[in-house]
Amino acid sequence: MCCTRSSTRRGAANPNGSTTALRSYVLGALGVLKVATADQLQRLLRPGAVSNKAVRQALGDLALHGLVASDGNTRARHKTVSYVVRRVRRL
C-alpha cells in the first residue's frame, strides 16, 4: 500500500478537516463582525489564499458543534454565517 496517505485522516470531532487554529480565528472574527460570508472571512483571516475552502471547512466543523449558523444568502448568493450565542444556565 504505497499510495495511502494516513496523514489526511479526519477526526470524528472535525470531519471537515479544519485546524484548531483556523477555527479559533474564525470564531474570533465572527465575535467581532457578528455576520460574515466565507469569502469575507477568507479575505480577513487569510488574505494571500486563493480559495476560501479552508474557511468553509472550519465553518462546517463549527456548525456541526452548534457554534455557528447559516443566516441565509446575500444578493450575490453568498451564504452568510453568524456566531451562535449560547445561554449558560445557572444551577
SEGUKE-61773 format. One record per residue (C-alpha): residue number from 1; x, y, z. Coordinates in nm, 4 decimals. Each point is the difference from the previous one (the first is absolute). Layout:
% SEGUKE-61773
- pos | x | y | z
- NUM | X | Y | Z
...
% end
This chain:
% SEGUKE-61773
- pos | x | y | z
- 1 | 0.0000 | 0.0000 | 0.0000
- 2 | 0.2384 | 0.2638 | -0.1173
- 3 | -0.2618 | 0.2580 | -0.0893
- 4 | -0.2065 | 0.0319 | 0.3174
- 5 | 0.0303 | 0.3251 | 0.1874
- 6 | -0.0622 | -0.0486 | 0.3690
- 7 | 0.0695 | 0.3668 | 0.0750
- 8 | -0.3275 | 0.1058 | -0.1647
- 9 | -0.2230 | -0.1917 | 0.2394
- 10 | -0.2632 | 0.2168 | 0.1536
- 11 | -0.1047 | -0.0278 | 0.3590
- 12 | -0.3554 | -0.0710 | 0.0994
- 13 | -0.0249 | 0.3345 | 0.1787
- 14 | 0.0963 | 0.2021 | -0.3094
- 15 | -0.0938 | -0.2015 | -0.3100
- 16 | 0.0597 | 0.2928 | -0.2380
- 17 | 0.3685 | -0.0017 | 0.0918
- 18 | 0.0429 | 0.3555 | 0.1283
- 19 | 0.2785 | 0.0937 | 0.2397
- 20 | -0.0512 | 0.1184 | 0.3541
- 21 | 0.1821 | 0.3251 | -0.0701
- 22 | -0.2184 | 0.0902 | -0.2978
- 23 | -0.3201 | -0.0867 | 0.1885
- 24 | 0.1046 | 0.2285 | 0.2849
- 25 | 0.0824 | 0.2836 | -0.2434
- 26 | -0.3388 | -0.0405 | -0.1701
- 27 | -0.1826 | 0.0082 | 0.3348
- 28 | 0.1981 | 0.3062 | 0.1046
- 29 | -0.0812 | 0.1816 | -0.3238
- 30 | -0.3696 | -0.0889 | 0.0268
- 31 | 0.0020 | 0.1213 | 0.3602
- 32 | 0.0920 | 0.3448 | -0.1325
- 33 | -0.1848 | 0.0045 | -0.3322
- 34 | -0.3097 | -0.1946 | 0.1148
- 35 | -0.1000 | -0.0872 | -0.3612
- 36 | 0.2348 | -0.0728 | -0.2929
- 37 | 0.0381 | -0.2116 | -0.3106
- 38 | 0.2739 | -0.2601 | -0.0443
- 39 | 0.1562 | 0.2227 | -0.2655
- 40 | 0.0121 | 0.2980 | 0.2377
- 41 | 0.1542 | -0.2145 | 0.2737
- 42 | 0.2557 | -0.1372 | -0.2462
- 43 | 0.1042 | 0.3505 | -0.1068
- 44 | 0.0297 | 0.1054 | 0.3641
- 45 | 0.1743 | -0.3074 | 0.1437
- 46 | 0.1912 | -0.1407 | -0.2982
- 47 | 0.0559 | 0.2886 | -0.2444
- 48 | 0.2570 | -0.1865 | -0.2099
- 49 | -0.2132 | -0.3095 | -0.0522
- 50 | -0.1500 | -0.0647 | -0.3418
- 51 | -0.3033 | -0.1956 | 0.1202
- 52 | -0.2280 | 0.0233 | 0.3018
- 53 | -0.0243 | -0.3791 | 0.0305
- 54 | 0.1890 | -0.0150 | 0.3332
- 55 | -0.2315 | 0.2619 | 0.1508
- 56 | -0.3050 | -0.1866 | -0.1287
- 57 | 0.1364 | -0.3213 | 0.1564
- 58 | 0.0486 | 0.1793 | 0.3329
- 59 | -0.3533 | 0.1404 | -0.0194
- 60 | -0.1352 | -0.3473 | -0.0751
- 61 | 0.1737 | -0.1472 | 0.3049
- 62 | -0.1170 | 0.2872 | 0.2200
- 63 | -0.3565 | -0.0467 | -0.1272
- 64 | 0.0125 | -0.3684 | 0.0955
- 65 | 0.0826 | 0.1067 | 0.3556
- 66 | -0.2821 | 0.2557 | -0.0016
- 67 | 0.2296 | 0.3039 | 0.0275
- 68 | -0.0939 | 0.1691 | -0.3294
- 69 | -0.3166 | 0.0022 | -0.2061
- 70 | -0.0871 | 0.0982 | -0.3539
- 71 | -0.2164 | 0.3106 | -0.0178
- 72 | -0.0839 | -0.0213 | -0.3676
- 73 | 0.1490 | 0.1425 | -0.3170
- 74 | 0.1112 | 0.3392 | -0.1272
- 75 | -0.1233 | 0.1439 | -0.3280
- 76 | 0.3050 | -0.1496 | -0.1693
- 77 | -0.1096 | -0.3394 | 0.1421
- 78 | 0.2850 | -0.0240 | 0.2533
- 79 | -0.1012 | -0.1852 | 0.3149
- 80 | 0.0229 | 0.2082 | 0.3183
- 81 | 0.0890 | -0.1468 | 0.3392
- 82 | -0.0245 | 0.1355 | 0.3516
- 83 | 0.1342 | -0.0935 | 0.3401
- 84 | -0.2579 | -0.1822 | 0.2126
- 85 | -0.0133 | 0.1310 | 0.3557
- 86 | -0.0907 | -0.2683 | 0.2458
- 87 | -0.1599 | 0.0978 | 0.3244
- 88 | 0.1588 | -0.1601 | 0.3037
- 89 | -0.2517 | -0.1368 | 0.2425
- 90 | 0.0800 | 0.0541 | 0.3655
- 91 | -0.0723 | -0.2765 | 0.2441
% end
